[in-house]
Amino acid sequence: MPIGLSHPRIDAHGKVTGETPYAGDIQHADFLHAVVVFSNQPHARMLSMDTSQAAAMPGVHLILTAKDVPCNEYGLTLPDQPVLVGVDGNGRSKVPAAVSRWEADHVAVVVAESNELAHAAAKKIAITWEQLPIFDDVKSALSTSVMLHPENGLDSNAYYQLKIRKGDMDSGWANADVIVEGVYDVPHQEHAYLQPEAAVSYVDEAGRLTVEIAGQWAHEDQLQIAHALDLPQDQIRVIYPAIGGAFGGREDNSLQIVMCLAAQKLAEKGIQRPIRTQWSREESIIGHHKRHRAQVKTRWGATKEGKITAVEAEVYMDAGAYNYTSNKVLGNFHITVGGAYDIPNAHIDSYCVYTTSVPGGAYRGFGAPQGAFVAENQMNKLAAALDLDPVAIRLKNCLKEDSQQITQAPMPPAVSLTDVINACAKQAAAPIKQSVAPSSFQSLPPDPKAMKRGRGYAVAFKNVGFSYGFPERCEATIEIHGGADVEKVICRHAGADLGQGAHTVFKQMAARATNVPLSKVHLILADTAETGDSGSSSASRMTFMAGNAIIGAANKALEQWDSEERPAIGHIRYTPRETTKLDYETGIGDGNITFGYVAQAVDLVVDVETGHIHVERFISANDVGKALNPQQIEGQIEGGVVQAYGYAVTENLQIHEGRIVNPRFSSYLIPGILDIPETVESVILEVPDPQGPWGARGMAEMPFIPVAPAITAALYEATGVWFDEIPLTPSKIVAGIKAARK
């Protein structure tokens, strides 16, 4: 059987040997080189730009500015960002183009014979700026009278709101024997993918403007480019070579539009040469969005038996300078701030706020890690206040098949929270070999008296697929070639493999759906000229959606094969059940197709003198519906836990006056090999989702989501101190312990 087995990654050999080309590896002898010029202005109005000195340099072919963009706007869910900031660049856009709202706004593109020459020319561009007020956090953005986006016609930088109004709050508080409150701060997080932004653009043999680039949704990239350049969509071609990680960081455009614009303008000058560009790591960290930082004020009530009676919360999420996917991320944050629990009475208000800071956008978990940090800390505080077991109180309150969501919609079938909680608790009951935490200072051994141990639990759920009425779809084409017998099967699919092994699973699923061995399946992938629209590789949706599409396309092809059509070709545009927007006043709505479920436990030791944490064991129990490739699932779990450990403990992005001040891995500390948990134990459950292919449900984001609150719960058990803010840097832990002692 091609599915259910740990087949090796089809891209493993090429990536290990270096044979697989990423966008930055593509080589042509006649390349020209492009440099994108950042504004370096968190908030300023451009008064003038002089490119004459740069343009006069020998070997400089193009300098593109805002006036070269026909429709100078883009944005995945809201077109609120200029492609290029400039004094004469509104075009058909309503977005004022002369204002830089972020230090990484693009102001020009220089195309020259060499990378060195392009950079030298970029430095010759003279710009005069009028400085505008900086409000680089939510508090200052809400208190200023200056609107970052006055074109919206609003009198507040809080530009988007969601509400939950469920049940009777007075009754909920009256029935509560205990109430716990909290104010939680969650930080930005840098995606830190291996491959910085890079692209190659040219005009292909069919006359299409073509860009080879890493992304997450080729057809949406194509649509955004066509819109900005005011061209028919079929005149744009997007190809994804190998992608060195994304985690949501490549869901929005970076170089797609400007590189196609450069290829177009170069061709208009009669120059048919490809163009390449690649950002440095520093440019990458400054130049793309981050996980949203936010502050949440909340209180929860429960009976003395541990049954939740009421949840109240106010969420302020920092969108940064532009919306990107903030309105969609807020939707997940909004429903997960109440946790994976059956909440009878809820009053929640959530806001997106524009600031003159780095934009927030999609990042693994898409708002759910922030919501879970709040909800799981509250649940652990309730358990402590009531002297109840943290597992038992979760089993008492978790969502079940007959539960109503916080949006008052019924739960989709196959709810498995009870299963993952019990599986996690069972695994945690096994004895652990305690280690001695490594010393914080190599010259000094740790003081055994300063070593305190603790265990923490947390659970979470997360939507699979697009939500809140967004039109979900996924196309696939299956071709069966041969005579009397099947000689080969071709699967055409645009789904991006971001490093998660999606293309390996596509091949497995195509083999299973057509009942042929893996060796007979060939893939044509991620090229808008060759494949239909797959939707984004995000929202834990790709296996779920692609699998259903591949099954449908295979069934059509098999029908033709049985009718002796050669080749037999089946195409389908799979659409799952519809979701609905949440009602603005009440939050009522059926917003999500289905969910994935996870429960986690952590055993750690903390040095209370230095504040250093050492995780001895991390357990992650995940319901995947059907394990199509178990080894790849274990990799997703381990990677998610380690990435979330960085979010919770080590990664501390610093912003001052709207600028990122530590855009390097020397000062933005992603976890190293000695930082990560000693062991990650993956517990894989298979409770079939009737909507999924062979019962599979998405799971890539789930292992990330509850890591941080599991760690803070373990820290509480170890120290008696609650930590309501991450990252849990050593100084923060020491300060918290000292404050509690006082």
C-alpha positions in Angstrom: 0.0 0.0 0.0 1.6 3.4 -1.0 -0.1 5.2 1.9 0.5 4.5 5.6 4.2 3.7 5.0 7.3 5.8 5.7 8.4 6.2 2.1 11.6 8.2 1.8 11.3 11.8 0.7 11.5 12.0 -3.1 13.6 15.2 -2.8 15.9 13.9 -0.2 18.9 12.9 -2.3 18.9 16.1 -4.4 18.8 18.3 -1.3 21.4 16.4 0.6 23.8 16.4 -2.3 23.1 20.0 -3.3 21.9 19.0 -6.8 18.4 20.4 -6.2 18.2 24.1 -7.3 16.6 26.7 -5.1 15.7 30.1 -6.6 19.1 31.5 -5.5 20.9 28.6 -7.2 19.5 29.1 -10.7 22.3 30.1 -13.1 22.4 31.7 -16.6 25.5 33.1 -18.3 23.8 36.3 -19.3 22.1 37.2 -16.0 21.4 40.8 -15.1 21.2 41.6 -11.4 18.5 43.4 -9.5 18.6 45.2 -6.2 15.4 46.2 -4.3 15.9 49.5 -2.4 14.2 49.7 1.0 12.9 53.1 2.2 14.6 52.7 5.6 11.8 55.0 6.9 9.3 53.6 9.5 7.0 56.6 8.8 7.8 59.4 6.4 6.5 61.1 3.3 8.7 61.2 0.2 9.1 64.7 -1.1 11.4 64.0 -4.0 13.5 61.3 -5.6 16.4 61.8 -7.9 17.7 58.8 -9.8 19.7 60.6 -12.4 23.2 59.9 -10.9 22.3 56.2 -10.5 20.9 55.9 -14.0 24.0 57.6 -15.6 26.3 54.8 -14.3 27.6 52.6 -17.1 26.0 49.2 -16.9 22.8 50.3 -15.2 19.9 49.2 -17.4 16.8 50.1 -15.4 15.7 52.1 -12.4 12.1 51.4 -11.6 10.1 53.7 -9.4 6.4 54.0 -8.4 5.5 55.7 -11.6 6.3 52.5 -13.5 3.6 50.5 -11.6 0.3 50.7 -13.4 -1.8 49.7 -10.4 0.4 50.5 -7.4 -1.2 48.3 -4.8 -1.2 44.8 -3.5 -2.2 42.7 -0.4 -3.3 39.1 0.0 -6.6 39.9 1.7 -6.7 43.7 1.6 -4.8 45.8 -1.0 -3.5 48.4 1.4 0.3 48.4 0.4 2.0 50.2 -2.5 4.3 48.0 -4.6 6.8 50.9 -4.7 6.6 54.0 -2.5 7.1 57.2 -4.6 6.0 60.8 -5.2 4.2 59.9 -8.5 2.9 56.4 -8.1 -0.8 56.1 -7.2 -1.8 54.9 -10.6 -5.2 53.3 -10.2 -4.7 52.7 -6.5 -6.4 54.4 -3.6 -3.4 53.8 -1.4 -1.4 57.0 -1.0 1.9 55.9 -2.6 4.2 58.7 -1.3 4.2 57.5 2.3 6.5 54.9 3.7 4.9 53.2 6.6 7.5 50.6 7.3 11.3 50.6 7.1 11.2 47.8 4.5 8.8 49.5 2.1 10.3 49.3 -1.4 11.1 52.6 -3.2 13.0 51.5 -6.3 14.5 48.5 -8.2 17.9 48.8 -9.9 18.9 46.4 -12.7 22.5 46.4 -13.7 25.2 44.2 -15.2 26.5 43.0 -11.8 25.2 42.8 -8.2 28.0 45.1 -7.1 27.1 47.7 -9.7 23.4 47.5 -8.8 24.1 48.1 -5.1 26.5 51.0 -5.9 23.8 52.6 -8.1 21.2 52.1 -5.4 23.3 54.2 -3.0 23.3 57.0 -5.6 19.5 57.4 -5.4 18.8 60.7 -3.6 15.5 60.9 -1.6 14.1 63.7 0.5 11.8 62.7 3.3 9.4 64.5 5.6 9.4 62.7 8.9 6.0 61.7 10.3 5.0 60.5 13.8 6.2 57.1 14.9 3.7 54.9 16.8 5.3 51.5 16.8 3.2 49.6 19.3 -0.5 49.1 19.9 -0.7 51.5 22.9 0.8 54.5 21.0 -1.2 53.7 17.8 -4.5 53.8 19.7 -3.6 57.0 21.5 -2.5 59.0 18.5 -4.8 61.1 16.3 -2.6 60.3 13.2 -4.1 57.6 11.0 -1.6 55.4 9.3 -4.1 54.6 6.6 -6.4 57.7 6.3 -7.8 56.3 3.0 -9.8 53.8 5.2 -11.9 56.7 6.4 -11.7 55.5 10.1 -10.9 57.6 13.1 -8.8 54.9 14.8 -5.8 52.8 13.8 -7.9 49.8 15.1 -9.2 49.0 11.7 -10.8 45.5 12.1 -12.8 44.0 14.9 -14.4 40.6 15.8 -16.8 39.9 18.6 -18.1 36.9 20.5 -21.4 37.2 22.4 -22.5 33.8 23.7 -24.8 33.0 26.6 -25.5 35.1 29.7 -22.4 36.6 31.2 -24.1 37.7 34.4 -25.2 34.1 35.0 -21.8 32.8 34.1 -20.1 35.0 36.7 -22.8 34.3 39.3 -22.2 30.6 39.0 -18.4 30.9 39.3 -16.8 29.8 42.6 -13.4 31.0 41.4 -12.3 33.7 38.9 -8.8 33.9 37.5 -7.5 36.9 35.6 -4.5 37.6 33.4 -2.8 40.0 31.1 -0.7 38.2 28.5 1.9 39.5 26.1 3.0 37.5 23.1 5.9 38.6 20.9 6.9 38.8 17.3 8.6 35.8 15.8 11.0 35.7 12.8 10.3 32.8 10.4 14.1 32.1 10.1 13.7 29.9 7.1 16.9 28.5 5.6 16.5 30.2 2.2 16.4 34.0 2.1 14.2 35.6 -0.6 15.6 35.1 -4.1 14.0 35.2 -7.6 14.8 34.9 -11.3 12.5 36.6 -13.9 12.4 36.7 -17.6 10.0 36.5 -20.6 9.4 32.9 -21.5 9.1 31.3 -25.0 5.3 32.0 -25.0 5.8 35.7 -24.2 4.7 35.4 -20.6 6.3 37.4 -17.8 7.8 34.6 -15.7 9.2 34.5 -12.2 10.9 31.6 -10.5 10.6 32.1 -6.8 9.8 30.4 -3.5 6.2 31.0 -2.5 3.2 29.3 -0.9 0.4 29.8 -3.5 1.6 30.1 -7.1 -1.8 31.1 -8.5 -2.4 33.8 -5.9 1.1 35.2 -6.7 0.1 35.2 -10.4 -3.1 37.1 -9.6 -1.3 39.7 -7.5 1.3 40.3 -10.2 -1.4 40.6 -12.9 -3.3 43.1 -10.8 -0.4 45.3 -10.1 0.9 45.3 -13.7 -2.6 45.6 -15.1 -2.2 42.5 -17.3 -4.4 39.4 -18.0 -3.6 36.7 -15.6 -2.5 34.2 -18.3 0.3 36.6 -19.4 2.0 35.9 -16.0 3.8 32.6 -15.2 4.9 31.7 -11.7 7.2 28.7 -11.1 8.3 27.4 -7.7 11.7 25.7 -7.7 12.8 24.0 -4.4 11.7 26.0 -1.4 13.8 26.3 1.7 11.1 26.7 4.3 8.3 29.2 4.6 6.0 28.7 7.7 3.7 31.4 6.3 6.5 33.8 5.7 6.2 33.4 1.9 2.4 33.6 1.8 2.6 37.3 1.0 4.5 38.8 -1.9 8.1 39.9 -1.6 9.9 40.0 -5.0 7.2 38.6 -7.2 5.7 41.8 -8.5 8.9 43.9 -8.8 10.8 41.2 -10.6 8.1 40.6 -13.2 7.9 44.4 -13.6 11.7 44.5 -14.2 11.4 41.7 -16.8 8.6 43.6 -18.6 10.4 46.9 -18.7 13.7 45.3 -19.8 11.8 43.5 -22.7 10.3 46.9 -23.7 13.8 48.2 -24.2 14.5 45.2 -26.5 16.8 43.4 -23.9 15.9 39.7 -23.6 18.0 38.7 -20.6 17.0 37.0 -17.4 17.3 38.9 -14.1 18.2 37.5 -10.7 18.2 38.9 -7.1 18.8 37.6 -3.6 18.4 39.2 -0.3 20.9 39.0 2.5 19.8 37.4 5.8 19.6 40.9 7.3 17.4 42.1 4.4 15.3 39.0 4.8 14.7 39.6 8.5 13.9 43.2 8.0 11.9 42.8 4.8 9.2 40.2 5.5 6.4 40.0 8.0 6.5 38.3 11.4 4.2 36.4 13.8 1.9 39.0 15.3 2.7 40.4 18.7 -0.4 41.0 20.9 -1.7 41.8 24.3 -4.7 40.1 25.8 -6.6 40.9 29.0 -8.9 38.1 30.2 -10.7 36.5 33.0 -12.2 33.1 33.4 -14.8 31.7 35.9 -15.3 28.1 37.0 -17.2 26.1 39.6 -15.4 24.4 42.5 -15.7 21.2 40.5 -13.7 22.8 37.7 -16.5 23.4 35.1 -15.9 26.6 33.2 -18.8 29.1 33.5 -17.6 32.2 31.7 -14.8 33.6 29.6 -14.2 37.3 28.9 -11.3 38.6 26.8 -10.0 41.7 25.0 -7.4 41.1 22.3 -5.3 43.8 20.7 -3.1 42.4 17.9 -0.4 44.5 16.3 -0.9 44.3 12.5 2.1 46.5 11.8 2.1 48.9 8.8 -0.1 46.8 6.5 -2.8 44.2 6.8 -1.1 41.3 5.1 -3.3 38.4 6.5 -3.9 40.1 9.9 -7.7 40.0 9.5 -7.6 36.3 8.9 -5.1 35.6 11.6 -7.3 37.5 14.0 -10.1 35.1 13.3 -8.1 32.1 14.6 -6.7 34.1 17.5 -10.3 35.2 18.3 -11.8 31.7 18.6 -8.8 30.1 20.3 -8.4 32.6 23.1 -11.3 30.6 24.7 -9.3 27.4 24.2 -10.4 24.0 23.0 -13.2 24.0 25.6 -17.0 24.0 25.8 -17.6 27.6 26.9 -21.3 28.3 27.9 -20.9 32.1 28.3 -18.3 34.2 26.4 -17.7 37.9 25.7 -14.7 38.5 23.5 -13.6 41.6 21.6 -10.6 41.3 19.3 -8.9 44.1 17.3 -6.3 44.5 14.5 -4.3 47.7 15.0 -2.1 49.4 12.4 1.3 50.6 13.8 4.5 52.0 12.2 6.3 48.7 12.6 7.0 45.4 10.8 3.8 43.9 9.5 2.4 40.8 11.1 1.3 38.0 8.9 0.9 34.2 8.5 3.1 32.1 10.7 2.7 28.4 11.6 -0.4 28.3 13.7 -1.9 31.5 12.2 -3.0 33.1 15.5 -3.7 29.9 17.4 -0.4 29.9 19.3 -1.2 33.3 20.7 -4.7 32.3 21.6 -3.6 29.0 23.1 -1.0 30.8 25.3 -3.8 32.8 26.9 -6.3 29.9 27.1 -4.0 27.3 28.5 -2.4 29.6 31.0 -5.9 30.4 32.2 -6.8 26.7 32.4 -3.6 25.9 34.3 -4.3 28.8 36.7 -7.9 27.4 37.3 -6.5 24.0 38.0 -4.0 25.4 40.5 -6.6 27.7 42.2 -9.1 24.8 42.6 -6.3 22.2 43.4 -7.4 20.0 40.5 -5.4 17.8 38.3 -4.5 19.7 35.0 -5.4 16.6 32.9 -8.7 16.0 34.7 -9.9 19.6 34.4 -9.2 19.5 30.7 -11.2 16.3 30.2 -14.1 17.8 32.1 -14.2 20.9 29.8 -12.8 19.9 26.4 -14.9 20.1 23.2 -16.6 16.8 22.2 -18.8 15.6 19.4 -21.9 17.0 20.8 -20.4 20.3 21.9 -21.1 23.8 20.6 -18.2 25.9 19.4 -17.7 29.3 20.9 -19.2 30.6 17.6 -22.3 28.6 18.4 -21.8 26.2 15.5 -21.8 22.5 16.1 -18.4 20.7 16.1 -17.5 18.9 12.9 -17.5 15.1 13.2 -14.6 13.1 14.7 -13.6 15.4 17.6 -10.7 13.7 19.3 -9.6 16.0 22.1 -10.4 13.4 24.8 -8.3 10.9 22.8 -5.2 13.1 22.6 -5.4 14.2 26.2 -5.6 10.7 27.5 -2.8 9.5 25.1 -0.6 12.3 26.2 -1.2 11.7 29.9 -0.6 7.9 29.5 2.8 8.6 27.8 3.7 11.2 30.5 3.1 8.5 33.2 6.1 6.6 32.0 9.2 7.2 34.1 11.7 9.7 32.9 15.5 9.6 33.3 16.3 12.8 35.0 19.4 14.6 33.7 21.6 17.3 35.2 20.9 20.5 33.5 24.0 21.8 31.7 25.7 24.8 33.3 24.9 28.2 32.1 28.6 29.1 32.4 31.1 26.6 31.2 33.5 27.4 34.0 30.9 26.9 36.8 29.0 23.7 37.6 25.3 24.2 38.3 24.3 24.4 42.0 22.1 21.3 42.6 20.0 23.3 45.1 19.1 25.8 42.4 17.8 23.1 40.1 14.0 22.9 40.2 11.9 20.5 38.2 8.4 20.8 36.9 5.8 19.3 34.5 3.3 21.2 32.4 0.3 20.2 30.2 -1.4 22.1 27.4 -3.9 21.2 24.6 -5.0 22.9 21.5 -7.1 22.7 18.3 -6.7 24.4 15.0 -8.7 24.7 11.8 -7.8 22.7 8.7 -8.3 24.8 5.6 -9.4 28.3 4.8 -12.2 29.6 7.0 -14.9 32.3 7.6 -16.4 32.1 4.1 -13.1 32.3 2.1 -13.7 30.3 -1.1 -11.8 27.0 -0.6 -10.7 25.0 -3.6 -8.0 22.7 -4.8 -7.4 21.4 -8.4 -5.6 18.3 -9.5 -5.2 16.5 -12.8 -4.4 12.8 -13.2 -3.2 11.4 -16.5 -3.1 7.6 -17.1 -0.8 6.6 -20.0 -0.3 3.1 -21.5 -1.9 0.6 -23.8 -3.4 -2.6 -22.4 -1.6 -1.9 -19.1 -0.8 1.3 -17.2 2.7 2.4 -18.1 2.7 5.7 -16.1 0.5 8.0 -14.2 1.1 11.8 -14.3 -0.1 13.9 -11.4 -0.3 17.6 -12.0 -0.6 19.7 -8.9 0.4 23.3 -7.9 0.7 22.6 -4.2 4.0 24.0 -2.8 6.4 21.7 -0.9 7.9 24.0 1.6 10.1 21.3 3.0 7.3 19.4 4.8 7.4 16.5 2.3 4.1 17.4 0.5 5.3 16.2 -2.9 6.2 12.8 -1.5 2.8 12.4 -0.1 1.2 13.6 -3.4 3.0 10.8 -5.1 1.9 8.3 -2.5 -1.7 9.5 -2.8 -1.7 9.4 -6.6 -0.3 5.8 -6.5 -3.0 4.7 -4.0 -5.8 6.5 -5.9 -4.9 4.8 -9.2 -3.7 1.5 -7.7 -0.2 1.6 -9.2 3.2 1.3 -7.6 5.0 4.5 -6.7 7.6 4.0 -9.4 4.9 4.6 -12.1 3.8 8.0 -10.7 5.4 11.2 -12.2 4.7 14.6 -10.8 4.4 18.0 -12.6 4.3 20.6 -9.9 3.9 24.3 -8.9 3.9 25.9 -12.4 0.9 28.1 -13.2 1.4 27.2 -16.9 1.1 23.5 -16.2 -1.1 23.1 -13.2 -4.4 24.2 -11.8 -5.0 26.4 -8.7 -4.2 24.4 -5.6 -4.8 27.1 -3.0 -2.1 27.9 -0.5 0.3 25.5 1.3 -0.9 26.9 4.6 -3.7 26.4 7.2 -2.7 22.7 7.6 -4.8 22.2 4.5 -2.5 20.9 1.7 -2.7 17.1 2.4 -6.4 17.3 3.2 -7.3 19.3 0.1 -4.8 17.8 -2.3 -5.7 14.3 -1.3 -9.4 14.9 -1.9 -8.6 16.5 -5.3 -6.2 13.7 -6.3 -8.8 11.1 -5.4 -11.5 12.9 -7.5 -9.2 13.4 -10.5 -8.1 9.8 -10.3 -11.6 8.5 -10.2 -12.4 10.5 -13.4 -9.3 9.2 -15.1 -10.1 5.6 -14.2 -13.5 5.9 -15.6 -12.0 7.0 -18.9 -9.4 4.2 -18.7 -12.2 1.7 -18.2 -13.8 3.1 -21.4 -10.5 2.6 -23.2 -9.7 6.2 -23.6 -5.9 6.6 -24.0 -4.5 8.6 -22.4 -7.2 8.9 -19.7 -7.2 12.3 -18.2 -9.2 13.4 -15.1 -9.4 16.9 -13.7 -11.2 18.1 -10.7 -11.6 21.3 -8.7 -12.3 20.0 -5.2 -14.5 22.2 -3.0 -15.2 21.1 0.6 -18.3 22.1 2.5 -18.8 25.9 2.8 -17.9 28.0 5.8 -19.5 31.2 6.8 -18.4 34.6 8.1 -18.9 35.3 11.8 -21.8 37.7 12.5 -20.3 41.1 13.3 -22.4 41.7 16.5 -22.6 38.2 17.9 -19.8 36.1 16.4 -22.3 33.4 15.4 -21.1 31.4 12.4 -19.8 28.1 11.1 -16.3 29.3 10.4 -14.3 26.2 9.9 -14.4 23.0 7.8 -12.8 20.7 10.4 -10.1 20.8 13.1 -6.9 19.0 14.2 -6.2 18.2 17.8 -3.1 18.0 20.0 -2.1 17.5 23.7 1.3 18.1 25.1 3.4 17.5 28.2 6.8 18.8 29.1 9.3 17.9 31.8 11.9 20.5 32.5 14.5 21.7 34.9 15.2 25.4 35.6 18.2 27.0 37.3 16.5 29.5 39.5 19.8 31.4 39.9 20.5 31.9 36.3 17.0 31.5 34.7 18.2 28.9 32.2 15.7 26.2 31.2 16.6 22.7 30.1 13.8 20.5 28.7 14.3 16.8 29.5 11.3 15.4 27.7 8.5 16.8 25.4 5.5 14.7 24.6 3.2 15.6 21.7 0.1 13.6 21.1 -1.5 14.4 17.7 -4.5 13.1 15.9 -3.7 13.0 12.2 -6.8 11.0 11.1 -4.7 8.7 9.0 -0.9 8.6 9.0 -0.1 8.7 5.3 3.6 8.8 5.9 4.4 8.3 9.6 8.1 9.3 9.4 7.2 12.6 7.9 4.6 13.2 10.6 7.2 12.6 13.3 9.4 15.1 11.5 6.6 17.6 11.5 6.0 17.1 15.3 9.7 17.3 16.2 10.2 20.4 14.0 7.0 22.1 15.4 8.1 21.5 19.0 11.6 22.9 18.4 10.3 25.9 16.5 7.8 26.6 19.2 10.5 26.2 21.9 12.3 29.1 20.2 9.1 31.2 20.2 8.6 30.4 23.9 12.2 30.7 25.2 15.0 32.1 23.1 13.7 34.3 20.2 13.5 37.9 21.2 12.9 40.3 18.3 13.6 43.9 19.4 12.0 46.9 17.8 12.9 50.5 18.6 11.3 53.5 16.9 9.8 51.3 14.3 13.1 49.6 13.3 14.2 46.0 14.0 17.4 46.4 15.9 18.6 42.8 15.9 18.2 41.5 12.3 20.9 38.9 12.6 21.2 35.4 14.0 24.0 36.5 16.3 21.5 38.5 18.3 18.1 36.9 17.3 18.7 33.5 18.9 16.9 30.6 17.3 17.5 27.4 19.3 20.7 25.6 18.8 21.4 21.9 19.2 22.2 22.3 22.9 19.0 24.3 23.5 16.3 22.0 22.2 14.5 19.4 24.3 16.6 16.2 25.0 13.8 14.1 23.6 10.6 14.7 21.7 8.2 11.8 21.9 5.7 11.7 19.1 2.4 10.0 19.9 0.4 9.6 16.6 -3.3 8.9 16.8 -5.5 8.0 13.9 -9.1 8.9 14.5 -10.4 9.2 10.9 -11.9 12.4 9.8 -14.8 11.5 7.4 -14.2 14.6 5.4 -10.5 13.8 4.8 -8.8 11.6 2.2 -8.6 8.1 3.6 -9.6 9.8 6.9 -6.5 12.1 7.0 -6.7 15.5 8.7 -4.1 18.3 8.5 -1.6 18.4 11.3 1.5 20.5 10.4 0.7 23.5 12.7 -0.8 21.6 15.6 2.5 20.5 17.3 3.6 24.2 17.6 0.5 25.6 19.2 0.5 24.6 22.9 4.2 24.4 23.5 4.6 27.8 25.2 1.9 27.4 27.8 3.0 23.8 28.5 6.4 25.3 29.4 5.0 28.1 31.5 2.9 25.5 33.4 6.1 23.5 34.1 7.8 26.6 35.3 5.0 27.3 37.7 5.3 23.8 39.1 9.0 24.3 39.4 9.1 27.8 40.9 5.6 28.7 42.0 5.6 31.7 39.6 3.3 32.3 36.7 4.9 33.8 33.6 2.4 35.7 31.4 4.9 37.0 28.9 7.2 35.2 26.5 10.0 34.7 25.4 11.2 33.2 28.7 14.7 34.6 28.5 16.9 33.9 31.6 16.7 37.5 32.8 12.9 37.5 32.6 12.8 34.2 34.6 15.1 35.5 37.3 13.2 38.8 37.5 9.9 37.0 37.9 11.2 34.8 40.7 12.7 37.7 42.5 9.5 39.7 42.2 7.4 36.8 43.5 9.7 36.5 46.5 9.2 40.1 47.4 
